Amino acid sequence: MFNKKINYKKLKNYIFYNRIKNTSPNYNNDIDLPSIAEWIACGFFLGDKNFTKFRHEQENDYVYESNWYYEPRNISFESAVEEFTHIFETLISKHTKNKKIILPLSGGLDSRTIASALRNSDNIVTYSYEFLGGVKETKYAKSISDEMGWPFFNYFIPKGYLWETIEELAEINLCQSDFIHPRQMAVIDRVSKLGDLIISGQWGDVLFDLPKLSEKENLDNQTRFLFRKIVKPGGLLLSEKLWEEWGFAGKFEKILFNRIKELLIDIKIDNPSRRVQAFKSIHWAQRWANPNLNIFSSNCELFAPYYENAICEYICSIPDEYLQDRKIQIKYIQNTSPSLAKIPWQVYDLNLYNYKYFNSFYFPRRIYRYLLRNFKEKILNKPSIIQRNWELQFLGSENKKHLEKWLFEKKLLNDIVPLQLINNFYQKFSTENQIVFSHPISMLLTLSVWCEKFWKRK
């Protein structure tokens, strides 16, 4: 933990985000294969690693010193909610003054919390999107917008949108994370014209819902918990094969485990849940989430209130029990906008007053809906609802044509990944388990684009 005499205002941000648009990095030829193996397994780079061993001394350097600490105050839950209300609403008011606000809405709590903070504002436009042929997500967002009396725009993410935007997306996120998750890329040109300032609810769920770890969990168990969270099974399989192909000694899984463990050790917090939360904010936010925030900031002014130091310092001093199960956000919404609290929370399809009965009183409803969904799919042969981003980008003949072009016709990729291995994993995706192997295919696609756009070989 930090010494209390430290002036926190002089410290760098808790969650780092470079708001300046990235420029071409001009990578040299010195490929960092171990770091690429980590990147494939996790979906993002760890620490300050990158595709090559060359490190920039520029404003977009990756900084991962730990400013996080945990010093819980003796404070009541009611006082904690009041304090959050003051901090959050002050931040929102300061950053939205004289702006026409664009508010992305979802069926979750982070954007709804922002909506509640804007309850007395009217210079607001809202929007939401859902997959074409997917779950009807926008109904929750529209209910929130209608309740507040704000204009609402409903967008559909079309099948195969990625292929027209993939090279532009590479320029924005520098291939730091894969291309199938940032579906906002399909609509950002239209969204950015709606106003002056986009407010993102990113990272609220990490800060206001602690991982459920015992205070007695040792470092190895903390690492195992985090390993399961960030390492993708299909990505790990590909990285293990590459590790062998590249001729490196040792078992890659064990090496990756120890790498994560070392980064956890760097975080000087004894509380296991808080250490894991800090790890996510230092590494996962900066290296996975932030590159795609640039999609917003490259097109419009962006404000991410949950990234603000005032919120992070508040989190560091709030007792664990108040940060379990989104209690503070839920109570804030109930206190300030009871009508918003009555709108269903998408993950439960129950409102913020009765969601707690999801596994008890409403359990029979869950069983009924599960059986009905299976009946429609298997008996009536109704097509499955699209639930995952890769389904929209990788499935179907047209998508297959574009995907195979990047995997098999771009030869630079084969200087890093043998063609036989690409073929092997593509066949596994096509014939064995699409859910597991969609991740390594997505990482291979991203690596192929990086090779073509940024790899300056000697």
N, C-alpha and C positions, 0 to 999 in steps of 0.2 A: 504494500500500500504506500501511497505517497505520504511524505511528511506534511503535516498540516500547515507548516510555515510557508510552503510553496505558494507563490502567487499564481493561481490557475489561469488568470487572464493572460499571462505571458506565455502560456503553453500553446502549442499548436492544437489544431482541432482534434477532437476525439474520433470523429469519422471524417477521413480525408476525402475531399472531392475537388478536383481541378475544374473550375467553371470555364476555363479558357478552352476554346475548340482545339482539339488535337491536330497536329500536323504530321506529315509523313515522317516516320522515324529513321528512314535510311539505314536499316539494319545492315551490318556487314556479314561476312561469310562465316563467322565463328559461332556455329550453331551450338546451343546449350541443350544437348540431348536429355540429360537427367531432368532438367526443368520442364522440357516438353513432355516427358513421361508423367510428371506430376500434374501438368496442365491437362493432359488427356484423362487421367484418372479422376481428377476433381472437377474439371470444367473451368478451372481458373488457376492462375499462377499463385504460388505461395510466396510470402515475403516480398522481396524486390526482384524476384526472378523474371526472366522473359525468354523470348525465343532464342536470343543469342546472348553471349557472355558480355557483349557491349552494354555498358550502362550509361544512361544519359545524365548529364549534370544540368538539367533544365527544369522548368517549372512543373513538368508532368512526371518528375521522379516519383517513385512509390516509396512512401515513408511509413514505417510501421513500428515506431517507438510507441510503447504503451503509455498513454495518458490516463488510462482507466484505473479506478480504485474502487474500494467498497468500504464505506464508513457509515453504517446505518444510524440514523438519528432516532431518538425517542420521540416519535411523532404519531399522533392518532391517524387512522385511515381518513377520517373526515378532513383533517388538516392537510393531509397529503393531497387529497383531491382538490381542495381549495388552492393550494400552492400550485399544482399543475394548471388549474384554470387560469390563474394569474399569469404564469410564465407563458403558457401556450397562446393565450389570447393577446398578450402583449406582443409576442413575436409575429403573429398573424396580422395584427393591426399595423405594426411598423412596416412590414414588407409588402403590404397590399395597398397602402395609401395611394390614392390617385391612379390606380391601375384597373384595367379591365381584366378580370381574373378568369382564367380557364381552369376549371376544376375537374380532373378525371375522377369519376365515381365508380365504385364497385359495390359488391354485396358484402364487403368486409367492414372492419371497424376503423381502419386508419383514415380513409377518405371521409367516412361519416363523421369522425371526430373533427376533421378540418371543416366539414360542412357546418357542424354545430358552432364552431368558433366564428363562422361567417354568417351566422343567423340574422344579424342586423344589417347585412350588406345586400345590395341589389345589383351591383355592377358585375354580375357573375354569369358565366356561360358554363354549362356542364356537358359532359359527354361520357359515353361508355361504349365498349365494343364486345363482340362475341364472335366465336367461330361460325362461319357459314355451315349450317348443319350441326351445330354444337348445342351445348346447354344454354338455355335462355337466361343468360347472366344479366342482361341489361334491364330486366324487369325490376330488380332490386334497386339499381341505380336510378331508374326513372321514377320510382316511388319516392326516393329521397329528394330528387330534384323537384318533382311536382309538389311535394309537401312544403318545400322552401319557396316555391313560386319562381323558380329559375328556368330559363330556356334549356332544353335538353336535346342533344344530338346523338342519334343511335347509329353506330357504324358496324358493318360486318367485315370480318377479316376473311378475304377470299382465298380459295385454294390456290396454292402455288404463287402467292404474291412475292415470295422471297426472291425468285429468280430475276425479276426486273429490278430489284433493289440491292442485290447482294454485294455488288462492288461499291456502291455508295455507302452501305452499312459498314463495310470493311474500312472505309476511310474514316468513319465516325468512331467505331469502337476498336479500331486497330487490330481486330481479330483476337482481342484479349479474352473474350468469351464467345461461345458458339452463337450461331445465327438464328436458331429456331425459336428462341425464347422472346426476343423483343418484338412482339407483334405490333407495338405502336408504330413500327416502321411503315406499316401498310397504310396508316391514316395520318401521319404527322404533317404532311403537306396541307391537308385540309384543317386539321386541328389548330395548327399554329396561326392560322388566319382568323381565328375566333376572338382573339384578345391580345393582351400585352404580356401577361405573366401566367405561366403554368405552375400550379402548386402540386407537388408530388407528395404522396403519403408514404413514400418508400421508407422502410426500416422501422416503422412504428411497431409492427408485430414482433420484431426481435427485441426491442427495448421494453415492451410492456407485457411480455409473456415469457418468463424465465424458463429455461430448460429444467425439468424436474430431476435434479440430481441430489442425492443425499449429501449432507455436509461432511460426511465421513468418506466419501469416494476418494480413493487415492489417485495419483496422477495417471497411472496406467488405465484405470477405469474411465477417467475423464477423457483420455485420448481415444479409447475404444468408442465411447459415446460420440465423440466428434468425428471419428473416422467413419462410423456408420452414417452420419449425417451428410458428410461432404464428398465421400468417395463413391462413385457410381460403379456398380458391379461390372457392367460391360466395359467401362473405361479402364477399370483395374485389369481386366482380362487382356485388353489390347496393350496396355502399358507393360504388363508382365511379358508378353510375347516380344514386344519391341526391346525390352531390357536384355532379353536373351539374344535377339538378332544383333543388337549393337555390341554384344560381347562384354557387358558390364558384370562385375562380380557381385555375389550376394543375391538374396531374394528381394525383389522390388517391393513386395507388400510390407515386409519388415522395415525396409529402408524408409518407405513413405510413412509408416507408423511412427518411426523415430523422428522423422522430420517434423511431423505435426506435434509430437511430444516436446521437441526442442522449442518450437514456437509458443507452446503453452507455458513452458518454463519461463520464457521471457516475460510473461505477464505476471507481475508481482501481486497477485491477489490470491488469498488462501481459500476463499469460498469457491467451491467447484462450479456452481451454476453461474456465478458472476465471471469467473475466469473464461468459461465457454462463451458466455455472452460477449465478453470483450474480444475474444478471438474472432468471433463472427464479424464484429464491427470493425476490427482492424484489418482483417484479411478478406473475408467473404464480401463485405460491402465494397471495399476499395477495388478488389480485383475481379469480382464477378458482377455485382450490381451496378457499380458506377460507370463502367464503359458504356452501358446502354442508357444510362441517364443522359449521356451526351446526345442521344437522339433528340431529346427535348431541348437541351441547351444549345444545340447547333441550329435550331430553328426558331427559338423563342427564349425570352428570359425565363429562368427557372428558379423556383424557391422550394427547398426541401426542409420543412420545419423540424422533422425528427432528427436531422443532421446537426442542428444548432447546438453549440456548446452549452447553452443554458438548459436545454433538455437533457443532455448527456450528464451534466453535473448533477442535475436533479435526480436522475436515475441512480447515480453512484451513492446517493445518501438515503434512498428510500428502502425500508426493510423488505426483505425477500417476499414475505407473505402478501404484501400489497401488489407485487408485480407478477403474481401467479394468475393465470387464466384471464388476463385482460381486465382485471377488476377496476383499475383506475379509469381507463377509457370508457368502460361501460357505465360506471357511476357518473362520470362527467357528462356523458350524453343524456343519461336519465335526468340529471339535475338541470341541464341547460336547455335541452330540446326533447321533452318527453314524447312528442309526436314522432321524432326520428327513432326513439327507442322502441316504438311500437311496430316499426317496419322490420320484417324478418331479416335475420343475419344469415347470409347465404349458406355458410358451412353447416348450419343446423336447419335452415328453413323455419326457424322459430325466432320470435322477437327477443329483445334484450331483457324481458321480464320472465319469460318461460323457457328459454333455451337450456337452463340448468336441468330440465326434466327430459332432455333428449334421450338419455339412456334408461329412463324409468317409465314415466307416464306415457311418453310418445314412442316407446320402443315398438309396440305393435304396428304403428304407422310405418316405421322404418322397414319392418319385415314385409308389409303389404306392398310398399313401393318397390322393394327389391324383387319380389316375386312377379309383380306386374311388368317390370322392366325386362326380366328374363323371358316372360311369356311373349312379349312383343317381339323380342329379338329372335328367339329360338323357335317359337311356334308359328308366329305370324310372319316371320322372316323380314321384319322391319330392320332397316340398316341401323347399326350401332351409332349412337350419338358421338360425334367427335369431341374428345375430352383433352387431347394433348396436342401441343403445337406441331410436333413432328408429323402427326397424321395428316395435317393440312399441307405439309410441304414435301413429304417423301412418298406418299401413297398415290397410286394412279399412274397411268402410262405417260402422261405429259411430265409429271414430276420426276418419274424414273429417268426419262431422257435427259433432263437437266442435271440431275444428281450424278448419273453415270458419266456425263461429260466432265464434271469437275473431279470425279474420283479416278477415271481411267484415261482421259485424254490429255490431262495436264501433267506433263512428264516430270516437272520439278518436284512434285510430291514424292516420286519414287526415289529421289536422292536421300530422303529421310525414312520413308516407309516402303518396304519392298512390295512390289505389285502383288505378289502371291499372298501376302498378308492382308492387303486391301480386299482382294478377291475373297479370301476366307471369311473375313468379317462381314462383307456384303452378303455372302451366301447365308451366313448365320442370321443376319437381319431379315433376309427374304424368306427363309424357310423354317427357322427355329423359333426365335423369340424376339418379336419386333420391339417390345417394350424394353427389354434389357439391351439389345444391340442398337437401338436408335441413337443412344448416346455416343458410342464410339464412331458410328457413321457420321454423326453431326460434327464430332471433333475432327475427323479426317477431312470432311468438307471444308471446315474452317481453316485447317492447316494448308489445304490445297490453295485456297484463296490467298492466304498469307504469303505462300511461296511465290505466287504469280505477281502479287502487287508490291511486296515489300522486301523480298529477299534479294539483296544486292550481292551476288556472288563475285568473288575475286576471279 
